[in-house]
Amino acid sequence: MKILILGATGRTGKLILEEALYQGYEVHCLVREPKKIKENSKKLRVFQGSPERMSNLENAIDGCDGIISALNISRKSDFPWSRLRTPPTFLSDVMKNIISLSKEKEIRRIVVCSAWGVAETEKEIPFWFKWFIKNSNIGAAYKDHERQENLLKRSNLKWTIVRPTGLTNFKKEKNRIESYDNEPKPNLTISRKNVAKFMVDALKRDELIGHAPVISE
């Protein structure tokens, strides 16, 4: 399978790219700054541009069978009230482009990183986290993740939505918990490395098609 990775220069996206190449996938990446891609492989092609631009996305998606998206709404800094760097509808705008191209380009599979606390999982998260979502710019990402999820669910794509709990940078491998309808109850964190492996593995797990698991450690 040849796949397109979106968000490959982000903190989780870098690990997804590393894992996909390790598993032997042929990979296309669409990034604004190709110099940020440090991987060097004959199985990797890097395209410059933005998935918001239909022509850029069409170029990068050509020949691919599947997509992994680690895109997110970004802010100027990690400070919750920091100004947005991307438009508040960035994720849903990109998803509209993907869905528009998917039939023509014969995209068979898509795995998208969302977040715990989006849509019906809002009721599962701690009260203090709900407060941050509702009272800071973190909320913009959660709103657009929900818009993106709704678009995917209405599409004909074979989708999996991955909702990780709080992301850490720990490298030590730990057991992963997959939660559906809050069962089993998820823990508060998961490493980016574990998320990356789950998302790449999900491409081959047909039982995940049409599902949105919360994952934690």
Secondary structure, DSSP 8 states (H G I E B T S, - for coil): -EEEEESTTSTTHHHHHHHHHHTT-EEEEEES-GGG-----TTEEEEES-TTSHHHHHHHHTT-SEEEE-----BSSSSTT--BSS-TTHHHHHHHHHHHHHHHHT--EEEEE--TTSGGGGGGS-HHHHHHHHHSTHHHHHHHHHHHHHHHHHSSS-EEEEEE-EEE---S----EEEBTTBS---SEEEHHHHHHHHHHHTT-GGGTTB--EEE-
